[in-house]
């Protein structure tokens, strides 16, 4: 199960089924993965206030798969609508 944690105060955290899409990974020629996109279900607007109030841009974020880190970086962009798209950069 995927879990995304953003180091806000208090921390923001989502897991599946709220996480509806991961990626695609945008890798460099050398195989490094500098960017990752995570999409969160927000059909009822249930996460809008928390994301907006936390001012998540530039905060540290980590994506875990079954407790193991698969991506760590900073929040570079957020688009809020029926889905929240969070772009992370290493």
Helices and strands as residue ranges (DSSP letters): E 2-6, E 12-15, E 19-22, E 26-27, E 33-41, H 48-54, E 60-65, E 68-80, E 83-89
